[in-house]
Amino acid sequence: MLEHFFTCPYCWETISMLVDNSISKQSYIEDCEVCCNPIQLNIQFLNSELIDFQAASIEQ
């Protein structure tokens, strides 16, 4: 597991998240721990190193 800090696309607060670096490509929705809005996460690892992390708002 790896802790990663990023900015919420809704409230602009810096939040942290534990991500599993044993899975090379991940895509899922997680709620912001501050404002509770849903964030689309796209994460990619190469040899357990984080190479891409995208956090985007979900169009409603």
PADO-595470 format. One record per atom (N, C-alpha, C): residue number from 0; x, y, z; residue in three letters; atom name. Coordinates in Angstrom, 3 decimals, padded with zeros to 6 digits. Layout:
% residues N
[rec NUM, [X, Y, Z], ALA, CA] ...
//
This chain:
% residues 60
[rec 0, [000.844, -001.185, 000.000], MET, N] [rec 0, [000.000, 000.000, 000.000], MET, CA] [rec 0, [000.886, 001.243, 000.000], MET, C] [rec 1, [000.342, 002.270, -000.644], LEU, N] [rec 1, [001.074, 003.521, -000.799], LEU, CA] [rec 1, [000.135, 004.678, -000.477], LEU, C] [rec 2, [000.585, 005.624, 000.338], GLU, N] [rec 2, [-000.225, 006.806, 000.617], GLU, CA] [rec 2, [000.061, 007.853, -000.450], GLU, C] [rec 3, [-001.015, 008.398, -001.013], HIS, N] [rec 3, [-000.876, 009.411, -002.060], HIS, CA] [rec 3, [-001.750, 010.611, -001.707], HIS, C] [rec 4, [-001.182, 011.809, -001.817], PHE, N] [rec 4, [-001.906, 013.050, -001.551], PHE, CA] [rec 4, [-002.320, 013.678, -002.875], PHE, C] [rec 5, [-003.546, 014.204, -002.927], PHE, N] [rec 5, [-004.036, 014.860, -004.134], PHE, CA] [rec 5, [-005.098, 015.882, -003.760], PHE, C] [rec 6, [-005.486, 016.709, -004.722], THR, N] [rec 6, [-006.469, 017.756, -004.498], THR, CA] [rec 6, [-007.839, 017.308, -004.990], THR, C] [rec 7, [-008.839, 017.480, -004.146], CYS, N] [rec 7, [-010.209, 017.138, -004.527], CYS, CA] [rec 7, [-010.654, 018.076, -005.648], CYS, C] [rec 8, [-011.234, 017.546, -006.727], PRO, N] [rec 8, [-011.680, 018.391, -007.840], PRO, CA] [rec 8, [-012.939, 019.205, -007.523], PRO, C] [rec 9, [-013.534, 018.998, -006.368], TYR, N] [rec 9, [-014.732, 019.748, -005.972], TYR, CA] [rec 9, [-014.402, 020.848, -004.959], TYR, C] [rec 10, [-013.813, 020.461, -003.827], CYS, N] [rec 10, [-013.601, 021.417, -002.735], CYS, CA] [rec 10, [-012.162, 021.938, -002.672], CYS, C] [rec 11, [-011.280, 021.396, -003.493], TRP, N] [rec 11, [-009.875, 021.809, -003.612], TRP, CA] [rec 11, [-009.038, 021.564, -002.356], TRP, C] [rec 12, [-009.568, 020.763, -001.434], GLU, N] [rec 12, [-008.794, 020.391, -000.252], GLU, CA] [rec 12, [-007.804, 019.290, -000.622], GLU, C] [rec 13, [-006.663, 019.302, 000.039], THR, N] [rec 13, [-005.684, 018.227, -000.137], THR, CA] [rec 13, [-006.112, 017.065, 000.747], THR, C] [rec 14, [-006.278, 015.906, 000.133], ILE, N] [rec 14, [-006.657, 014.707, 000.872], ILE, CA] [rec 14, [-005.660, 013.598, 000.567], ILE, C] [rec 15, [-005.632, 012.607, 001.419], SER, N] [rec 15, [-004.737, 011.475, 001.190], SER, CA] [rec 15, [-005.558, 010.209, 001.013], SER, C] [rec 16, [-004.957, 009.267, 000.327], MET, N] [rec 16, [-005.622, 008.004, 000.062], MET, CA] [rec 16, [-004.570, 006.893, 000.033], MET, C] [rec 17, [-004.934, 005.746, 000.565], LEU, N] [rec 17, [-004.076, 004.581, 000.445], LEU, CA] [rec 17, [-004.449, 003.859, -000.836], LEU, C] [rec 18, [-003.460, 003.625, -001.697], VAL, N] [rec 18, [-003.698, 002.914, -002.947], VAL, CA] [rec 18, [-002.869, 001.638, -002.961], VAL, C] [rec 19, [-003.434, 000.618, -003.576], ASP, N] [rec 19, [-002.800, -000.700, -003.629], ASP, CA] [rec 19, [-001.852, -000.755, -004.829], ASP, C] [rec 20, [-000.559, -000.745, -004.568], ASN, N] [rec 20, [000.420, -000.742, -005.659], ASN, CA] [rec 20, [000.703, -002.137, -006.214], ASN, C] [rec 21, [-000.047, -003.142, -005.776], SER, N] [rec 21, [000.127, -004.481, -006.341], SER, CA] [rec 21, [-000.763, -004.698, -007.572], SER, C] [rec 22, [-001.665, -003.737, -007.843], ILE, N] [rec 22, [-002.554, -003.806, -009.012], ILE, CA] [rec 22, [-002.105, -002.721, -009.983], ILE, C] [rec 23, [-001.695, -003.105, -011.191], SER, N] [rec 23, [-001.066, -002.156, -012.113], SER, CA] [rec 23, [-002.001, -001.067, -012.641], SER, C] [rec 24, [-003.252, -001.398, -012.941], LYS, N] [rec 24, [-004.219, -000.401, -013.432], LYS, CA] [rec 24, [-005.484, -000.479, -012.596], LYS, C] [rec 25, [-005.931, 000.693, -012.142], GLN, N] [rec 25, [-007.126, 000.756, -011.316], GLN, CA] [rec 25, [-007.996, 001.921, -011.767], GLN, C] [rec 26, [-009.284, 001.718, -011.714], SER, N] [rec 26, [-010.237, 002.766, -012.025], SER, CA] [rec 26, [-011.451, 002.550, -011.135], SER, C] [rec 27, [-011.745, 003.518, -010.286], TYR, N] [rec 27, [-012.887, 003.378, -009.392], TYR, CA] [rec 27, [-013.328, 004.738, -008.887], TYR, C] [rec 28, [-014.454, 004.756, -008.175], ILE, N] [rec 28, [-015.015, 005.981, -007.620], ILE, CA] [rec 28, [-014.881, 005.932, -006.108], ILE, C] [rec 29, [-014.397, 007.024, -005.549], GLU, N] [rec 29, [-014.218, 007.149, -004.098], GLU, CA] [rec 29, [-014.770, 008.512, -003.691], GLU, C] [rec 30, [-015.473, 008.564, -002.567], ASP, N] [rec 30, [-015.989, 009.839, -002.080], ASP, CA] [rec 30, [-014.891, 010.636, -001.380], ASP, C] [rec 31, [-014.917, 011.959, -001.578], CYS, N] [rec 31, [-013.979, 012.845, -000.898], CYS, CA] [rec 31, [-014.247, 012.774, 000.603], CYS, C] [rec 32, [-013.206, 012.682, 001.397], GLU, N] [rec 32, [-013.383, 012.598, 002.849], GLU, CA] [rec 32, [-013.762, 013.943, 003.464], GLU, C] [rec 33, [-013.650, 015.039, 002.716], VAL, N] [rec 33, [-013.996, 016.371, 003.220], VAL, CA] [rec 33, [-015.408, 016.763, 002.793], VAL, C] [rec 34, [-015.677, 016.763, 001.471], CYS, N] [rec 34, [-016.967, 017.256, 000.966], CYS, CA] [rec 34, [-017.933, 016.138, 000.561], CYS, C] [rec 35, [-017.486, 014.901, 000.564], CYS, N] [rec 35, [-018.307, 013.711, 000.277], CYS, CA] [rec 35, [-018.767, 013.578, -001.175], CYS, C] [rec 36, [-018.238, 014.382, -002.093], ASN, N] [rec 36, [-018.579, 014.239, -003.502], ASN, CA] [rec 36, [-017.807, 013.077, -004.118], ASN, C] [rec 37, [-018.383, 012.411, -005.135], PRO, N] [rec 37, [-017.726, 011.264, -005.759], PRO, CA] [rec 37, [-016.593, 011.697, -006.702], PRO, C] [rec 38, [-015.451, 011.047, -006.567], ILE, N] [rec 38, [-014.275, 011.346, -007.388], ILE, CA] [rec 38, [-013.942, 010.115, -008.225], ILE, C] [rec 39, [-013.795, 010.302, -009.536], GLN, N] [rec 39, [-013.358, 009.227, -010.428], GLN, CA] [rec 39, [-011.840, 009.156, -010.352], GLN, C] [rec 40, [-011.321, 008.012, -009.936], LEU, N] [rec 40, [-009.875, 007.817, -009.810], LEU, CA] [rec 40, [-009.387, 006.860, -010.882], LEU, C] [rec 41, [-008.320, 007.238, -011.554], ASN, N] [rec 41, [-007.630, 006.384, -012.517], ASN, CA] [rec 41, [-006.173, 006.363, -012.089], ASN, C] [rec 42, [-005.698, 005.175, -011.762], ILE, N] [rec 42, [-004.373, 005.016, -011.168], ILE, CA] [rec 42, [-003.611, 003.962, -011.944], ILE, C] [rec 43, [-002.318, 004.220, -012.157], GLN, N] [rec 43, [-001.499, 003.239, -012.860], GLN, CA] [rec 43, [-000.132, 003.130, -012.186], GLN, C] [rec 44, [000.306, 001.884, -012.016], PHE, N] [rec 44, [001.607, 001.574, -011.442], PHE, CA] [rec 44, [002.440, 000.816, -012.461], PHE, C] [rec 45, [003.740, 000.980, -012.386], LEU, N] [rec 45, [004.676, 000.192, -013.168], LEU, CA] [rec 45, [005.750, -000.289, -012.205], LEU, C] [rec 46, [005.863, -001.596, -012.068], ASN, N] [rec 46, [006.799, -002.186, -011.104], ASN, CA] [rec 46, [006.593, -001.611, -009.709], ASN, C] [rec 47, [005.342, -001.500, -009.294], SER, N] [rec 47, [004.912, -000.998, -007.994], SER, CA] [rec 47, [005.189, 000.489, -007.768], SER, C] [rec 48, [005.621, 001.211, -008.804], GLU, N] [rec 48, [005.825, 002.648, -008.705], GLU, CA] [rec 48, [004.665, 003.375, -009.365], GLU, C] [rec 49, [004.146, 004.383, -008.689], LEU, N] [rec 49, [003.036, 005.167, -009.220], LEU, CA] [rec 49, [003.512, 005.983, -010.416], LEU, C] [rec 50, [002.909, 005.758, -011.589], ILE, N] [rec 50, [003.303, 006.511, -012.790], ILE, CA] [rec 50, [002.189, 007.425, -013.296], ILE, C] [rec 51, [000.933, 007.206, -012.835], ASP, N] [rec 51, [-000.159, 008.072, -013.249], ASP, CA] [rec 51, [-001.249, 008.042, -012.188], ASP, C] [rec 52, [-001.724, 009.230, -011.824], PHE, N] [rec 52, [-002.825, 009.353, -010.857], PHE, CA] [rec 52, [-003.709, 010.492, -011.316], PHE, C] [rec 53, [-004.959, 010.188, -011.633], GLN, N] [rec 53, [-005.910, 011.196, -012.074], GLN, CA] [rec 53, [-007.142, 011.145, -011.181], GLN, C] [rec 54, [-007.520, 012.312, -010.668], ALA, N] [rec 54, [-008.718, 012.447, -009.847], ALA, CA] [rec 54, [-009.608, 013.478, -010.515], ALA, C] [rec 55, [-010.792, 013.047, -010.943], ALA, N] [rec 55, [-011.679, 013.930, -011.700], ALA, CA] [rec 55, [-013.077, 013.938, -011.100], ALA, C] [rec 56, [-013.763, 015.067, -011.279], SER, N] [rec 56, [-015.160, 015.156, -010.849], SER, CA] [rec 56, [-016.004, 014.310, -011.812], SER, C] [rec 57, [-017.157, 013.896, -011.316], ILE, N] [rec 57, [-018.071, 013.095, -012.110], ILE, CA] [rec 57, [-019.191, 014.015, -012.598], ILE, C] [rec 58, [-019.403, 014.045, -013.908], GLU, N] [rec 58, [-020.461, 014.868, -014.488], GLU, CA] [rec 58, [-021.809, 014.282, -014.093], GLU, C] [rec 59, [-022.708, 015.159, -013.627], GLN, N] [rec 59, [-024.023, 014.680, -013.206], GLN, CA] [rec 59, [-025.086, 015.323, -014.038], GLN, C] 
//
